[in-house]
Protein backbone atom coordinates (compact mmCIF):
# COMPACT_ATOMS: atom_id res chain seq x y z
CA UNK A 1 0.00 0.00 0.00
CA UNK A 2 0.96 3.60 -0.64
CA UNK A 3 -0.14 6.22 1.90
CA UNK A 4 0.62 9.92 1.63
CA UNK A 5 -0.15 12.56 4.24
CA UNK A 6 0.32 16.32 4.02
CA UNK A 7 0.03 19.07 6.61
CA UNK A 8 0.43 22.78 7.12
CA UNK A 9 0.92 24.88 10.23
CA UNK A 10 1.48 28.54 10.98
CA UNK A 11 1.81 30.75 14.05
CA UNK A 12 4.82 32.41 15.57
CA UNK A 13 6.25 29.44 17.46
CA UNK A 14 8.28 26.93 15.46
CA UNK A 15 8.00 24.25 18.14
CA UNK A 16 4.20 24.35 18.09
CA UNK A 17 4.06 24.44 14.29
CA UNK A 18 6.34 21.42 13.95
CA UNK A 19 4.42 19.54 16.65
CA UNK A 20 1.16 20.00 14.73
CA UNK A 21 2.77 18.92 11.47
CA UNK A 22 4.33 15.83 13.00
CA UNK A 23 1.00 14.79 14.52
CA UNK A 24 -0.69 15.19 11.13
CA UNK A 25 1.83 13.33 8.96
CA UNK A 26 3.12 10.63 11.32
CA UNK A 27 2.31 7.17 9.96
CA UNK A 28 3.56 3.60 9.92
CA UNK A 29 6.07 2.62 7.23
CA UNK A 30 6.93 6.26 6.48
CA UNK A 31 9.92 6.24 4.14
CA UNK A 32 10.41 9.93 3.26
CA UNK A 33 9.45 13.28 4.79
CA UNK A 34 9.64 16.60 2.98
CA UNK A 35 9.11 20.02 4.59
CA UNK A 36 9.02 23.55 3.22
CA UNK A 37 9.34 26.49 5.61
CA UNK A 38 8.95 30.25 5.51
CA UNK A 39 12.01 32.23 6.54
CA UNK A 40 9.97 33.69 9.43
CA UNK A 41 11.03 30.55 11.30
CA UNK A 42 14.48 29.58 12.54
CA UNK A 43 15.22 27.09 9.77
CA UNK A 44 17.95 25.35 11.75
CA UNK A 45 15.49 24.72 14.56
CA UNK A 46 12.75 23.50 12.22
CA UNK A 47 15.21 21.12 10.53
CA UNK A 48 16.43 19.79 13.87
CA UNK A 49 12.91 19.22 15.18
CA UNK A 50 11.72 17.50 12.02
CA UNK A 51 14.63 15.08 12.04
CA UNK A 52 14.23 14.34 15.76
CA UNK A 53 10.66 13.27 15.10
CA UNK A 54 11.62 11.07 12.13
CA UNK A 55 15.05 9.76 13.16
CA UNK A 56 15.12 6.63 11.02
CA UNK A 57 14.13 7.97 7.59
CA UNK A 58 15.29 10.65 5.18
CA UNK A 59 13.96 14.13 6.01
CA UNK A 60 14.61 16.86 3.44
CA UNK A 61 13.47 20.47 3.17
CA UNK A 62 14.19 24.05 2.20
CA UNK A 63 13.15 27.66 2.70
CA UNK A 64 10.37 29.10 0.56
CA UNK A 65 8.47 32.11 -0.73
CA UNK A 66 5.11 30.65 0.14
CA UNK A 67 3.97 27.14 0.94
CA UNK A 68 1.44 24.71 -0.51
CA UNK A 69 -0.49 22.33 1.72
CA UNK A 70 -3.96 21.16 2.74
CA UNK A 71 -5.06 24.79 3.22
CA UNK A 72 -3.98 25.67 -0.32
CA UNK A 73 -1.44 28.31 -1.28
CA UNK A 74 -0.37 29.99 1.95
CA UNK A 75 2.39 32.21 3.31
CA UNK A 76 4.43 32.45 6.53
CA UNK A 77 3.94 28.79 7.40
CA UNK A 78 5.42 25.31 7.19
CA UNK A 79 4.11 22.60 4.87
CA UNK A 80 5.15 18.97 4.99
CA UNK A 81 4.44 15.55 3.52
CA UNK A 82 5.18 11.97 4.53
CA UNK A 83 5.23 9.10 2.06
CA UNK A 84 4.69 5.57 3.36
CA UNK A 85 4.91 2.43 1.26
CA UNK A 86 6.09 -1.15 1.48
CA UNK A 87 8.19 -0.59 -1.67
CA UNK A 88 9.92 2.78 -1.36
CA UNK A 89 13.65 3.16 -0.70
CA UNK A 90 15.53 6.45 -0.44
CA UNK A 91 19.11 7.64 -0.32
CA UNK A 92 19.92 11.31 0.25
CA UNK A 93 23.14 13.17 -0.49
CA UNK A 94 23.96 16.81 0.23
CA UNK A 95 26.04 18.19 -2.64
CA UNK A 96 28.10 21.07 -1.22
CA UNK A 97 30.04 23.91 -2.86
CA UNK A 98 27.75 23.74 -5.88
CA UNK A 99 28.93 27.06 -7.27
CA UNK A 100 32.50 25.92 -7.79
CA UNK A 101 32.75 22.18 -7.15
CA UNK A 102 29.52 20.50 -8.29
CA UNK A 103 31.38 18.35 -10.83
CA UNK A 104 33.50 16.85 -8.03
CA UNK A 105 30.42 15.23 -6.48
CA UNK A 106 29.99 12.68 -9.26
CA UNK A 107 31.52 9.70 -7.45
CA UNK A 108 29.63 10.44 -4.24
CA UNK A 109 26.38 10.67 -6.20
CA UNK A 110 27.04 7.30 -7.80
CA UNK A 111 27.62 5.80 -4.34
CA UNK A 112 24.41 7.37 -3.04
CA UNK A 113 22.42 5.88 -5.92
CA UNK A 114 24.04 2.47 -5.60
CA UNK A 115 23.16 2.44 -1.89
CA UNK A 116 19.59 1.58 -2.89
CA UNK A 117 20.47 -0.24 -6.09
CA UNK A 118 20.09 2.59 -8.60
CA UNK A 119 22.84 2.77 -11.19
CA UNK A 120 23.69 5.22 -13.94
CA UNK A 121 21.52 3.45 -16.51
CA UNK A 122 18.34 2.80 -14.52
CA UNK A 123 15.25 4.23 -16.18
CA UNK A 124 11.89 3.14 -14.85
CA UNK A 125 12.30 1.97 -11.26
CA UNK A 126 13.25 5.23 -9.61
CA UNK A 127 13.68 8.98 -9.76
CA UNK A 128 15.66 11.86 -8.24
CA UNK A 129 14.28 14.75 -6.16
CA UNK A 130 16.26 18.00 -6.06
CA UNK A 131 16.16 20.92 -3.63
CA UNK A 132 18.83 23.43 -4.68
CA UNK A 133 20.05 26.63 -3.05
CA UNK A 134 19.01 29.28 -5.56
CA UNK A 135 21.34 32.07 -4.47
CA UNK A 136 24.40 30.39 -5.97
CA UNK A 137 23.08 30.49 -9.53
CA UNK A 138 24.43 26.97 -9.87
CA UNK A 139 21.37 24.91 -10.77
CA UNK A 140 22.70 24.24 -14.28
CA UNK A 141 25.92 22.84 -12.81
CA UNK A 142 23.99 20.50 -10.53
CA UNK A 143 21.67 19.37 -13.32
CA UNK A 144 24.58 18.76 -15.68
CA UNK A 145 26.28 16.45 -13.18
CA UNK A 146 23.04 14.59 -12.41
CA UNK A 147 21.92 14.36 -16.02
CA UNK A 148 25.25 13.18 -17.35
CA UNK A 149 25.78 10.68 -14.54
CA UNK A 150 22.29 9.20 -14.29
CA UNK A 151 21.40 9.25 -17.94
CA UNK A 152 17.93 7.73 -17.71
CA UNK A 153 16.65 8.54 -14.22
CA UNK A 154 13.86 11.16 -14.17
CA UNK A 155 14.64 14.27 -12.12
CA UNK A 156 12.24 16.79 -10.58
CA UNK A 157 12.57 19.54 -8.00
CA UNK A 158 12.80 23.20 -7.13
CA UNK A 159 15.15 25.94 -5.97
CA UNK A 160 14.91 27.26 -2.43
CA UNK A 161 13.51 30.75 -1.81
CA UNK A 162 13.42 33.36 0.97
CA UNK A 163 10.07 35.18 0.98
CA UNK A 164 11.11 37.57 -1.81
CA UNK A 165 14.16 38.91 0.04
CA UNK A 166 16.54 37.47 -2.57
CA UNK A 167 19.38 37.38 -0.05
CA UNK A 168 19.92 33.93 1.48
CA UNK A 169 18.16 30.61 1.13
CA UNK A 170 18.73 27.26 2.81
CA UNK A 171 18.34 23.55 2.18
CA UNK A 172 18.28 20.72 4.70
CA UNK A 173 19.00 17.00 4.75
CA UNK A 174 18.45 14.93 7.90
CA UNK A 175 18.89 17.91 10.20
CA UNK A 176 21.97 19.34 8.48
CA UNK A 177 21.38 22.84 7.06
CA UNK A 178 23.43 24.53 4.37
CA UNK A 179 23.47 27.07 1.59
CA UNK A 180 25.71 26.70 -1.46
CA UNK A 181 24.33 23.16 -1.50
CA UNK A 182 21.84 20.89 -3.23
CA UNK A 183 19.84 18.09 -1.66
CA UNK A 184 19.75 15.06 -3.97
CA UNK A 185 17.35 12.31 -2.93
CA UNK A 186 17.33 9.06 -4.88
CA UNK A 187 14.10 7.06 -4.72
CA UNK A 188 13.72 3.45 -5.81
CA UNK A 189 10.18 2.16 -6.04
CA UNK A 190 7.84 -0.01 -8.04
CA UNK A 191 4.97 2.30 -7.16
CA UNK A 192 3.76 4.39 -10.06
CA UNK A 193 4.91 8.00 -10.37
CA UNK A 194 4.47 10.71 -12.97
CA UNK A 195 6.59 13.81 -13.66
CA UNK A 196 5.17 16.81 -15.47
CA UNK A 197 5.64 20.52 -16.14
CA UNK A 198 2.89 23.06 -16.62
CA UNK A 199 3.42 26.23 -18.63
CA UNK A 200 1.01 29.14 -18.41
CA UNK A 201 2.79 30.88 -21.29
CA UNK A 202 2.86 29.98 -24.97
CA UNK A 203 5.09 31.14 -27.84
CA UNK A 204 4.32 34.19 -29.91
CA UNK A 205 5.55 34.50 -33.48
CA UNK A 206 8.55 36.55 -32.29
CA UNK A 207 11.66 34.39 -32.57
CA UNK A 208 15.35 35.09 -31.96
CA UNK A 209 18.57 33.21 -32.42
CA UNK A 210 21.00 33.72 -29.55
CA UNK A 211 24.22 34.74 -31.29
CA UNK A 212 26.23 35.76 -28.22
CA UNK A 213 25.80 34.54 -24.65
CA UNK A 214 27.67 34.04 -21.38
CA UNK A 215 26.28 30.84 -19.89
CA UNK A 216 28.29 31.01 -16.65
CA UNK A 217 26.84 34.42 -15.81
CA UNK A 218 23.41 33.70 -17.30
CA UNK A 219 23.64 36.60 -19.72
CA UNK A 220 22.53 37.03 -23.32
CA UNK A 221 24.34 39.75 -25.22
CA UNK A 222 23.03 39.38 -28.77
CA UNK A 223 19.90 38.27 -30.60
CA UNK A 224 20.46 37.76 -34.32
CA UNK A 225 23.76 39.62 -34.15
CA UNK A 226 22.28 42.74 -32.49
CA UNK A 227 22.15 43.92 -28.87
CA UNK A 228 19.69 41.63 -27.08
CA UNK A 229 17.93 44.30 -25.01
CA UNK A 230 17.37 46.50 -28.06
CA UNK A 231 15.88 43.64 -30.07
CA UNK A 232 13.70 42.49 -27.16
CA UNK A 233 12.35 46.01 -26.56
CA UNK A 234 11.74 46.61 -30.26
CA UNK A 235 9.79 43.36 -30.58
CA UNK A 236 7.52 44.32 -27.67
CA UNK A 237 7.15 47.92 -28.81
CA UNK A 238 8.61 49.41 -25.64
CA UNK A 239 11.70 51.40 -24.69
CA UNK A 240 14.74 49.75 -23.14
CA UNK A 241 13.87 51.56 -19.90
CA UNK A 242 10.39 50.03 -19.96
CA UNK A 243 11.61 46.55 -20.90
CA UNK A 244 12.20 45.14 -17.36
CA UNK A 245 8.52 45.76 -16.56
CA UNK A 246 7.62 43.38 -19.42
CA UNK A 247 9.85 40.46 -18.48
CA UNK A 248 7.40 38.63 -16.17
CA UNK A 249 4.50 38.76 -18.63
CA UNK A 250 6.66 38.08 -21.70
CA UNK A 251 9.49 35.72 -20.69
CA UNK A 252 11.66 33.80 -23.12
CA UNK A 253 11.00 30.23 -24.19
CA UNK A 254 13.76 27.86 -25.22
CA UNK A 255 12.53 25.51 -27.92
CA UNK A 256 13.90 22.05 -27.15
CA UNK A 257 12.50 18.77 -28.48
CA UNK A 258 9.20 20.33 -29.51
CA UNK A 259 8.67 21.71 -26.01
CA UNK A 260 8.94 25.17 -24.46
CA UNK A 261 11.29 25.60 -21.49
CA UNK A 262 10.89 29.01 -19.86
CA UNK A 263 13.73 31.36 -18.91
CA UNK A 264 12.85 34.58 -17.09
CA UNK A 265 14.92 37.72 -17.81
CA UNK A 266 16.03 39.66 -14.73
CA UNK A 267 17.60 42.92 -15.79
CA UNK A 268 19.15 44.97 -18.58
CA UNK A 269 22.91 45.53 -18.44
CA UNK A 270 24.41 48.65 -20.03
CA UNK A 271 21.31 49.04 -22.15
CA UNK A 272 22.35 46.09 -24.33
CA UNK A 273 22.61 42.73 -22.55
CA UNK A 274 20.03 40.79 -20.54
CA UNK A 275 20.62 38.73 -17.41
CA UNK A 276 18.37 35.70 -16.96
CA UNK A 277 17.36 33.40 -14.09
CA UNK A 278 18.28 30.30 -16.12
CA UNK A 279 21.10 30.08 -18.62
CA UNK A 280 20.53 30.22 -22.36
CA UNK A 281 23.36 28.92 -24.53
CA UNK A 282 24.66 30.46 -27.72
CA UNK A 283 22.94 29.24 -30.92
CA UNK A 284 19.72 28.50 -29.02
CA UNK A 285 16.43 29.47 -30.64
CA UNK A 286 14.09 31.35 -28.31
CA UNK A 287 10.65 32.86 -28.64
CA UNK A 288 8.95 35.59 -26.67
CA UNK A 289 6.06 34.09 -24.74
CA UNK A 290 2.62 35.36 -23.78
CA UNK A 291 0.30 34.33 -20.92
CA UNK A 292 -2.73 32.07 -21.30
CA UNK A 293 -5.64 31.18 -19.00
CA UNK A 294 -4.22 29.73 -15.79
CA UNK A 295 -7.31 27.91 -14.55
CA UNK A 296 -7.77 26.16 -17.88
CA UNK A 297 -4.17 24.95 -17.76
CA UNK A 298 -4.53 23.67 -14.20
CA UNK A 299 -7.57 21.65 -15.22
CA UNK A 300 -5.64 20.20 -18.16
CA UNK A 301 -2.73 19.31 -15.89
CA UNK A 302 -4.95 17.45 -13.43
CA UNK A 303 -6.59 15.61 -16.33
CA UNK A 304 -3.16 14.48 -17.55
CA UNK A 305 -2.20 13.35 -14.05
CA UNK A 306 -5.42 11.35 -13.72
CA UNK A 307 -4.92 9.78 -17.14
CA UNK A 308 -1.48 8.58 -16.13
CA UNK A 309 -2.34 7.78 -12.50
CA UNK A 310 -6.05 6.99 -12.12
CA UNK A 311 -5.45 6.11 -8.45
CA UNK A 312 -3.29 9.15 -7.68
CA UNK A 313 -2.59 9.40 -3.95
CA UNK A 314 -0.64 12.64 -3.78
CA UNK A 315 1.40 15.26 -5.56
CA UNK A 316 4.41 17.47 -4.80
CA UNK A 317 4.29 20.88 -6.49
CA UNK A 318 7.30 23.08 -7.25
CA UNK A 319 5.67 26.36 -8.26
CA UNK A 320 7.61 29.40 -9.46
CA UNK A 321 7.23 32.46 -7.23
CA UNK A 322 6.46 34.58 -10.29
CA UNK A 323 3.60 32.25 -11.13
CA UNK A 324 2.34 32.55 -7.56
CA UNK A 325 2.36 36.34 -7.77
CA UNK A 326 0.46 36.18 -11.05
CA UNK A 327 -2.15 33.77 -9.67
CA UNK A 328 -2.50 35.93 -6.56
CA UNK A 329 -3.09 39.01 -8.72
CA UNK A 330 -5.67 37.10 -10.76
CA UNK A 331 -7.37 35.84 -7.58
CA UNK A 332 -7.26 32.28 -8.92
CA UNK A 333 -5.15 30.59 -6.23
CA UNK A 334 -8.04 28.86 -4.45
CA UNK A 335 -9.62 27.71 -7.72
CA UNK A 336 -6.36 26.23 -8.93
CA UNK A 337 -5.65 24.53 -5.61
CA UNK A 338 -9.11 22.97 -5.70
CA UNK A 339 -8.14 21.36 -9.00
CA UNK A 340 -4.93 19.87 -7.60
CA UNK A 341 -6.70 18.65 -4.46
CA UNK A 342 -8.36 16.09 -6.74
CA UNK A 343 -4.94 14.37 -6.85
CA UNK A 344 -4.94 13.38 -3.19
CA UNK A 345 -2.57 14.87 -0.62
CA UNK A 346 -0.91 18.06 -1.88
CA UNK A 347 2.35 19.62 -0.69
CA UNK A 348 4.93 21.98 -2.17
CA UNK A 349 6.33 25.48 -2.20
CA UNK A 350 6.90 28.59 -4.28
CA UNK A 351 10.39 28.39 -5.76
CA UNK A 352 13.12 30.55 -7.26
CA UNK A 353 13.52 28.04 -10.09
CA UNK A 354 12.33 24.61 -11.11
CA UNK A 355 13.99 21.45 -12.36
CA UNK A 356 12.76 18.72 -14.66
CA UNK A 357 14.97 15.95 -16.00
CA UNK A 358 18.19 17.62 -17.18
CA UNK A 359 16.98 21.21 -17.27
CA UNK A 360 16.66 24.18 -14.90
CA UNK A 361 13.76 26.47 -15.81
CA UNK A 362 11.70 29.43 -14.56
CA UNK A 363 8.05 30.52 -14.33
CA UNK A 364 6.99 26.88 -14.48
CA UNK A 365 5.18 24.39 -12.30
CA UNK A 366 7.06 21.11 -12.08
CA UNK A 367 5.52 18.23 -10.17
CA UNK A 368 5.65 14.58 -9.27
CA UNK A 369 2.50 12.59 -8.61
CA UNK A 370 2.28 9.17 -6.96
CA UNK A 371 -0.06 6.20 -7.35
CA UNK A 372 -0.20 2.51 -6.56
C-alpha positions as CSV (number, residue, x, y, z in Angstrom):
1,X,0.0,0.0,0.0
2,X,1.0,3.6,-0.6
3,X,-0.1,6.2,1.9
4,X,0.6,9.9,1.6
5,X,-0.2,12.6,4.2
6,X,0.3,16.3,4.0
7,X,0.0,19.1,6.6
8,X,0.4,22.8,7.1
9,X,0.9,24.9,10.2
10,X,1.5,28.5,11.0
11,X,1.8,30.7,14.1
12,X,4.8,32.4,15.6
13,X,6.2,29.4,17.5
14,X,8.3,26.9,15.5
15,X,8.0,24.2,18.1
16,X,4.2,24.3,18.1
17,X,4.1,24.4,14.3
18,X,6.3,21.4,13.9
19,X,4.4,19.5,16.7
20,X,1.2,20.0,14.7
21,X,2.8,18.9,11.5
22,X,4.3,15.8,13.0
23,X,1.0,14.8,14.5
24,X,-0.7,15.2,11.1
25,X,1.8,13.3,9.0
26,X,3.1,10.6,11.3
27,X,2.3,7.2,10.0
28,X,3.6,3.6,9.9
29,X,6.1,2.6,7.2
30,X,6.9,6.3,6.5
31,X,9.9,6.2,4.1
32,X,10.4,9.9,3.3
33,X,9.5,13.3,4.8
34,X,9.6,16.6,3.0
35,X,9.1,20.0,4.6
36,X,9.0,23.5,3.2
37,X,9.3,26.5,5.6
38,X,8.9,30.2,5.5
39,X,12.0,32.2,6.5
40,X,10.0,33.7,9.4
41,X,11.0,30.6,11.3
42,X,14.5,29.6,12.5
43,X,15.2,27.1,9.8
44,X,18.0,25.4,11.8
45,X,15.5,24.7,14.6
46,X,12.8,23.5,12.2
47,X,15.2,21.1,10.5
48,X,16.4,19.8,13.9
49,X,12.9,19.2,15.2
50,X,11.7,17.5,12.0
51,X,14.6,15.1,12.0
52,X,14.2,14.3,15.8
53,X,10.7,13.3,15.1
54,X,11.6,11.1,12.1
55,X,15.1,9.8,13.2
56,X,15.1,6.6,11.0
57,X,14.1,8.0,7.6
58,X,15.3,10.7,5.2
59,X,14.0,14.1,6.0
60,X,14.6,16.9,3.4
61,X,13.5,20.5,3.2
62,X,14.2,24.1,2.2
63,X,13.1,27.7,2.7
64,X,10.4,29.1,0.6
65,X,8.5,32.1,-0.7
66,X,5.1,30.6,0.1
67,X,4.0,27.1,0.9
68,X,1.4,24.7,-0.5
69,X,-0.5,22.3,1.7
70,X,-4.0,21.2,2.7
71,X,-5.1,24.8,3.2
72,X,-4.0,25.7,-0.3
73,X,-1.4,28.3,-1.3
74,X,-0.4,30.0,2.0
75,X,2.4,32.2,3.3
76,X,4.4,32.5,6.5
77,X,3.9,28.8,7.4
78,X,5.4,25.3,7.2
79,X,4.1,22.6,4.9
80,X,5.2,19.0,5.0
81,X,4.4,15.5,3.5
82,X,5.2,12.0,4.5
83,X,5.2,9.1,2.1
84,X,4.7,5.6,3.4
85,X,4.9,2.4,1.3
86,X,6.1,-1.2,1.5
87,X,8.2,-0.6,-1.7
88,X,9.9,2.8,-1.4
89,X,13.6,3.2,-0.7
90,X,15.5,6.4,-0.4
91,X,19.1,7.6,-0.3
92,X,19.9,11.3,0.2
93,X,23.1,13.2,-0.5
94,X,24.0,16.8,0.2
95,X,26.0,18.2,-2.6
96,X,28.1,21.1,-1.2
97,X,30.0,23.9,-2.9
98,X,27.8,23.7,-5.9
99,X,28.9,27.1,-7.3
100,X,32.5,25.9,-7.8
101,X,32.7,22.2,-7.2
102,X,29.5,20.5,-8.3
103,X,31.4,18.4,-10.8
104,X,33.5,16.9,-8.0
105,X,30.4,15.2,-6.5
106,X,30.0,12.7,-9.3
107,X,31.5,9.7,-7.4
108,X,29.6,10.4,-4.2
109,X,26.4,10.7,-6.2
110,X,27.0,7.3,-7.8
111,X,27.6,5.8,-4.3
112,X,24.4,7.4,-3.0
113,X,22.4,5.9,-5.9
114,X,24.0,2.5,-5.6
115,X,23.2,2.4,-1.9
116,X,19.6,1.6,-2.9
117,X,20.5,-0.2,-6.1
118,X,20.1,2.6,-8.6
119,X,22.8,2.8,-11.2
120,X,23.7,5.2,-13.9
121,X,21.5,3.5,-16.5
122,X,18.3,2.8,-14.5
123,X,15.3,4.2,-16.2
124,X,11.9,3.1,-14.8
125,X,12.3,2.0,-11.3
126,X,13.2,5.2,-9.6
127,X,13.7,9.0,-9.8
128,X,15.7,11.9,-8.2
129,X,14.3,14.7,-6.2
130,X,16.3,18.0,-6.1
131,X,16.2,20.9,-3.6
132,X,18.8,23.4,-4.7
133,X,20.0,26.6,-3.0
134,X,19.0,29.3,-5.6
135,X,21.3,32.1,-4.5
136,X,24.4,30.4,-6.0
137,X,23.1,30.5,-9.5
138,X,24.4,27.0,-9.9
139,X,21.4,24.9,-10.8
140,X,22.7,24.2,-14.3
141,X,25.9,22.8,-12.8
142,X,24.0,20.5,-10.5
143,X,21.7,19.4,-13.3
144,X,24.6,18.8,-15.7
145,X,26.3,16.4,-13.2
146,X,23.0,14.6,-12.4
147,X,21.9,14.4,-16.0
148,X,25.3,13.2,-17.4
149,X,25.8,10.7,-14.5
150,X,22.3,9.2,-14.3
151,X,21.4,9.3,-17.9
152,X,17.9,7.7,-17.7
153,X,16.6,8.5,-14.2
154,X,13.9,11.2,-14.2
155,X,14.6,14.3,-12.1
156,X,12.2,16.8,-10.6
157,X,12.6,19.5,-8.0
158,X,12.8,23.2,-7.1
159,X,15.1,25.9,-6.0
160,X,14.9,27.3,-2.4
161,X,13.5,30.7,-1.8
162,X,13.4,33.4,1.0
163,X,10.1,35.2,1.0
164,X,11.1,37.6,-1.8
165,X,14.2,38.9,0.0
166,X,16.5,37.5,-2.6
167,X,19.4,37.4,0.0
168,X,19.9,33.9,1.5
169,X,18.2,30.6,1.1
170,X,18.7,27.3,2.8
171,X,18.3,23.5,2.2
172,X,18.3,20.7,4.7
173,X,19.0,17.0,4.7
174,X,18.5,14.9,7.9
175,X,18.9,17.9,10.2
176,X,22.0,19.3,8.5
177,X,21.4,22.8,7.1
178,X,23.4,24.5,4.4
179,X,23.5,27.1,1.6
180,X,25.7,26.7,-1.5
181,X,24.3,23.2,-1.5
182,X,21.8,20.9,-3.2
183,X,19.8,18.1,-1.7
184,X,19.8,15.1,-4.0
185,X,17.3,12.3,-2.9
186,X,17.3,9.1,-4.9
187,X,14.1,7.1,-4.7
188,X,13.7,3.4,-5.8
189,X,10.2,2.2,-6.0
190,X,7.8,0.0,-8.0
191,X,5.0,2.3,-7.2
192,X,3.8,4.4,-10.1
193,X,4.9,8.0,-10.4
194,X,4.5,10.7,-13.0
195,X,6.6,13.8,-13.7
196,X,5.2,16.8,-15.5
197,X,5.6,20.5,-16.1
198,X,2.9,23.1,-16.6
199,X,3.4,26.2,-18.6
200,X,1.0,29.1,-18.4
201,X,2.8,30.9,-21.3
202,X,2.9,30.0,-25.0
203,X,5.1,31.1,-27.8
204,X,4.3,34.2,-29.9
205,X,5.6,34.5,-33.5
206,X,8.6,36.6,-32.3
207,X,11.7,34.4,-32.6
208,X,15.3,35.1,-32.0
209,X,18.6,33.2,-32.4
210,X,21.0,33.7,-29.5
211,X,24.2,34.7,-31.3
212,X,26.2,35.8,-28.2
213,X,25.8,34.5,-24.7
214,X,27.7,34.0,-21.4
215,X,26.3,30.8,-19.9
216,X,28.3,31.0,-16.7
217,X,26.8,34.4,-15.8
218,X,23.4,33.7,-17.3
219,X,23.6,36.6,-19.7
220,X,22.5,37.0,-23.3
221,X,24.3,39.8,-25.2
222,X,23.0,39.4,-28.8
223,X,19.9,38.3,-30.6
224,X,20.5,37.8,-34.3
225,X,23.8,39.6,-34.2
226,X,22.3,42.7,-32.5
227,X,22.2,43.9,-28.9
228,X,19.7,41.6,-27.1
229,X,17.9,44.3,-25.0
230,X,17.4,46.5,-28.1
231,X,15.9,43.6,-30.1
232,X,13.7,42.5,-27.2
233,X,12.4,46.0,-26.6
234,X,11.7,46.6,-30.3
235,X,9.8,43.4,-30.6
236,X,7.5,44.3,-27.7
237,X,7.1,47.9,-28.8
238,X,8.6,49.4,-25.6
239,X,11.7,51.4,-24.7
240,X,14.7,49.8,-23.1
241,X,13.9,51.6,-19.9
242,X,10.4,50.0,-20.0
243,X,11.6,46.5,-20.9
244,X,12.2,45.1,-17.4
245,X,8.5,45.8,-16.6
246,X,7.6,43.4,-19.4
247,X,9.9,40.5,-18.5
248,X,7.4,38.6,-16.2
249,X,4.5,38.8,-18.6
250,X,6.7,38.1,-21.7
251,X,9.5,35.7,-20.7
252,X,11.7,33.8,-23.1
253,X,11.0,30.2,-24.2
254,X,13.8,27.9,-25.2
255,X,12.5,25.5,-27.9
256,X,13.9,22.1,-27.1
257,X,12.5,18.8,-28.5
258,X,9.2,20.3,-29.5
259,X,8.7,21.7,-26.0
260,X,8.9,25.2,-24.5
261,X,11.3,25.6,-21.5
262,X,10.9,29.0,-19.9
263,X,13.7,31.4,-18.9
264,X,12.9,34.6,-17.1
265,X,14.9,37.7,-17.8
266,X,16.0,39.7,-14.7
267,X,17.6,42.9,-15.8
268,X,19.2,45.0,-18.6
269,X,22.9,45.5,-18.4
270,X,24.4,48.7,-20.0
271,X,21.3,49.0,-22.2
272,X,22.3,46.1,-24.3
273,X,22.6,42.7,-22.6
274,X,20.0,40.8,-20.5
275,X,20.6,38.7,-17.4
276,X,18.4,35.7,-17.0
277,X,17.4,33.4,-14.1
278,X,18.3,30.3,-16.1
279,X,21.1,30.1,-18.6
280,X,20.5,30.2,-22.4
281,X,23.4,28.9,-24.5
282,X,24.7,30.5,-27.7
283,X,22.9,29.2,-30.9
284,X,19.7,28.5,-29.0
285,X,16.4,29.5,-30.6
286,X,14.1,31.4,-28.3
287,X,10.6,32.9,-28.6
288,X,8.9,35.6,-26.7
289,X,6.1,34.1,-24.7
290,X,2.6,35.4,-23.8
291,X,0.3,34.3,-20.9
292,X,-2.7,32.1,-21.3
293,X,-5.6,31.2,-19.0
294,X,-4.2,29.7,-15.8
295,X,-7.3,27.9,-14.5
296,X,-7.8,26.2,-17.9
297,X,-4.2,25.0,-17.8
298,X,-4.5,23.7,-14.2
299,X,-7.6,21.6,-15.2
300,X,-5.6,20.2,-18.2
301,X,-2.7,19.3,-15.9
302,X,-5.0,17.5,-13.4
303,X,-6.6,15.6,-16.3
304,X,-3.2,14.5,-17.6
305,X,-2.2,13.3,-14.0
306,X,-5.4,11.4,-13.7
307,X,-4.9,9.8,-17.1
308,X,-1.5,8.6,-16.1
309,X,-2.3,7.8,-12.5
310,X,-6.1,7.0,-12.1
311,X,-5.5,6.1,-8.5
312,X,-3.3,9.2,-7.7
313,X,-2.6,9.4,-3.9
314,X,-0.6,12.6,-3.8
315,X,1.4,15.3,-5.6
316,X,4.4,17.5,-4.8
317,X,4.3,20.9,-6.5
318,X,7.3,23.1,-7.3
319,X,5.7,26.4,-8.3
320,X,7.6,29.4,-9.5
321,X,7.2,32.5,-7.2
322,X,6.5,34.6,-10.3
323,X,3.6,32.2,-11.1
324,X,2.3,32.5,-7.6
325,X,2.4,36.3,-7.8
326,X,0.5,36.2,-11.1
327,X,-2.2,33.8,-9.7
328,X,-2.5,35.9,-6.6
329,X,-3.1,39.0,-8.7
330,X,-5.7,37.1,-10.8
331,X,-7.4,35.8,-7.6
332,X,-7.3,32.3,-8.9
333,X,-5.2,30.6,-6.2
334,X,-8.0,28.9,-4.5
335,X,-9.6,27.7,-7.7
336,X,-6.4,26.2,-8.9
337,X,-5.6,24.5,-5.6
338,X,-9.1,23.0,-5.7
339,X,-8.1,21.4,-9.0
340,X,-4.9,19.9,-7.6
341,X,-6.7,18.7,-4.5
342,X,-8.4,16.1,-6.7
343,X,-4.9,14.4,-6.8
344,X,-4.9,13.4,-3.2
345,X,-2.6,14.9,-0.6
346,X,-0.9,18.1,-1.9
347,X,2.3,19.6,-0.7
348,X,4.9,22.0,-2.2
349,X,6.3,25.5,-2.2
350,X,6.9,28.6,-4.3
351,X,10.4,28.4,-5.8
352,X,13.1,30.6,-7.3
353,X,13.5,28.0,-10.1
354,X,12.3,24.6,-11.1
355,X,14.0,21.4,-12.4
356,X,12.8,18.7,-14.7
357,X,15.0,16.0,-16.0
358,X,18.2,17.6,-17.2
359,X,17.0,21.2,-17.3
360,X,16.7,24.2,-14.9
361,X,13.8,26.5,-15.8
362,X,11.7,29.4,-14.6
363,X,8.1,30.5,-14.3
364,X,7.0,26.9,-14.5
365,X,5.2,24.4,-12.3
366,X,7.1,21.1,-12.1
367,X,5.5,18.2,-10.2
368,X,5.7,14.6,-9.3
369,X,2.5,12.6,-8.6
370,X,2.3,9.2,-7.0
371,X,-0.1,6.2,-7.3
372,X,-0.2,2.5,-6.6
